[in-house]
Amino acid sequence: MVYVSIGLLLVGAVTALNLVLILAVIRRLRRHEEERKRLFDPETVESGPPTGEPLPAFTAVATDGTRVASDALLGREAALTFLSTDCSICVSAAADLPEFARLAGLDATQMVVVIAGEEKKAREIAAPLDGVAMVVLEEAAGPLSTQYAIMGTPTTVLVDPDGKVTYARAGTNPVLDRTPA
């Protein structure tokens, strides 16, 4: 009987210790999630060039082989959207781009979509954008994403006809947030 009591006491002690450790892990995960939300909140994270500044100059090659350059976007409104293959919500953001283009009155020469990451997955994300935007693929943290100071994806940058940035924001799906009324 003594051995059973000691065994039950040991099992109880191990169970209590396990409970304390699980609660500590849960508390740590909650703190980590709060910190992640604070750092990556679309309202606090600055992503893209500063509003009011000229659009940074760039030249790239689209997936269809055409040359894409910032100077070709001058003289009319334009939109640049930065997506990533590591971003789960970027797939839905890409699917929303045709509707955004239609509502904003932008044609394929006024929209540039930069997709960073693994090429095969990037091409899958780009599929609904055929005829809607000029799509540029680049490696993760590639030259355009770096030049445009992209800190989170998706990031949308809108440009006025004078080549000034009128909007630059990261978020869960900022593409349709700027749809004209």
C-alpha positions in Angstrom: 0.0 0.0 0.0 2.9 2.3 0.7 4.3 1.8 -2.8 0.9 2.6 -4.4 0.7 5.8 -2.3 4.3 6.9 -3.2 3.6 6.0 -6.9 0.4 8.1 -6.9 2.2 11.0 -5.2 5.0 10.9 -7.8 2.5 10.8 -10.7 0.6 13.7 -9.1 3.9 15.7 -8.7 4.9 15.0 -12.3 1.4 16.0 -13.5 1.6 19.3 -11.5 5.0 20.0 -12.9 3.7 19.3 -16.4 0.8 21.7 -15.9 3.1 24.4 -14.7 5.4 24.0 -17.7 2.4 24.0 -20.1 1.1 27.2 -18.6 4.5 28.8 -18.9 4.7 27.9 -22.6 1.2 29.2 -23.2 2.1 32.5 -21.5 5.3 32.8 -23.6 3.4 32.1 -26.8 0.8 34.7 -26.0 3.5 37.3 -25.4 5.2 36.3 -28.6 1.9 36.7 -30.5 1.3 40.1 -29.0 4.8 41.3 -29.9 4.3 39.9 -33.5 1.0 41.8 -33.9 2.6 45.0 -32.5 5.5 44.8 -34.9 3.5 43.7 -38.0 0.3 45.7 -37.5 -0.5 47.3 -40.9 -1.4 50.5 -39.1 2.1 50.7 -37.5 4.4 49.0 -40.0 5.7 51.3 -42.7 6.1 49.5 -45.9 6.9 51.1 -49.2 8.2 54.5 -50.2 7.1 57.5 -48.2 3.8 59.2 -49.3 4.5 62.4 -51.3 7.9 61.3 -52.4 8.8 60.6 -56.1 8.4 57.0 -57.2 11.8 55.3 -56.9 13.2 54.6 -60.4 13.4 51.0 -61.5 13.7 48.8 -64.5 12.8 45.1 -64.6 11.6 42.4 -66.9 8.1 41.1 -66.7 7.2 37.4 -66.9 6.1 37.9 -70.5 9.6 39.4 -71.4 8.5 43.0 -71.7 10.6 45.8 -70.1 8.9 47.4 -67.0 10.2 50.8 -65.9 9.1 53.5 -63.5 9.3 56.2 -66.2 6.6 54.3 -68.2 4.2 54.8 -65.3 4.5 58.6 -65.5 1.6 60.7 -66.9 -1.2 58.5 -65.4 -2.1 56.8 -62.2 -0.4 53.5 -61.5 -0.3 50.8 -58.8 2.5 48.6 -57.7 1.7 45.6 -55.5 4.3 43.6 -53.7 3.5 40.0 -52.9 5.5 37.1 -51.5 5.3 33.3 -51.9 5.8 33.0 -48.1 2.6 35.0 -47.5 -0.6 33.0 -47.2 -2.9 36.0 -47.7 -1.0 37.2 -50.8 -2.9 34.5 -52.9 -6.2 36.1 -52.0 -4.7 39.6 -52.6 -3.6 38.5 -56.1 -7.1 37.2 -56.8 -8.5 40.6 -55.8 -6.3 42.6 -58.1 -8.4 42.1 -61.3 -11.4 43.6 -59.5 -9.3 46.4 -58.1 -8.0 47.2 -61.6 -11.5 47.2 -63.0 -12.8 49.5 -60.3 -9.8 51.8 -60.4 -9.8 52.0 -64.2 -6.3 50.7 -64.5 -5.1 48.7 -67.5 -2.3 46.2 -67.5 0.3 48.9 -68.3 -0.6 50.8 -65.2 -0.3 47.9 -62.8 3.0 46.3 -61.7 2.9 43.2 -59.4 6.2 42.1 -57.9 6.1 38.6 -56.5 9.1 37.6 -54.4 10.1 34.1 -53.5 10.2 30.6 -55.1 9.5 30.9 -58.8 7.1 27.9 -59.3 4.8 29.2 -56.5 5.2 32.8 -57.7 3.9 31.7 -61.2 0.9 30.1 -59.5 0.1 33.3 -57.6 0.6 35.3 -60.9 -1.9 33.1 -62.9 -5.0 35.3 -62.3 -3.0 38.4 -63.3 -2.5 37.5 -66.9 -3.7 40.5 -68.9 -4.3 42.5 -65.7 -0.8 43.5 -64.7 2.8 43.4 -65.6 4.2 40.7 -63.3 7.8 40.8 -62.1 9.3 37.8 -60.3 12.3 38.2 -58.0 14.0 36.2 -55.2 13.0 36.9 -51.6 14.2 40.3 -50.5 15.0 41.0 -54.1 16.2 44.3 -55.6 12.7 45.9 -56.1 11.4 44.9 -52.7 14.6 46.2 -51.1 14.6 49.4 -53.2 11.0 50.1 -52.2 11.6 49.3 -48.5 8.9 46.5 -48.4 8.6 45.4 -44.8 5.5 43.2 -45.2 3.4 41.7 -47.9 1.1 42.4 -49.5 2.1 46.0 -49.9 0.3 48.4 -52.3 1.9 51.5 -53.6 -0.3 54.0 -55.6 1.3 56.7 -57.8 -0.3 59.9 -59.2 0.3 61.0 -62.8 3.2 63.2 -61.7 5.1 60.1 -60.3 4.5 60.9 -56.6 3.6 58.2 -54.2 0.0 58.8 -52.9 -0.4 55.7 -50.9 1.9 53.0 -49.5 0.7 50.4 -47.1 1.0 46.8 -46.0 -1.8 44.8 -44.7 -4.0 41.8 -44.9 -5.5 43.0 -48.1 -5.0 46.7 -48.7 -5.7 46.4 -52.4 -9.4 46.9 -52.2 -9.2 49.4 -49.3 -8.2 52.0 -51.9 -10.9 51.2 -54.4 -12.5 54.4 -55.7 -16.0 55.1 -54.5 
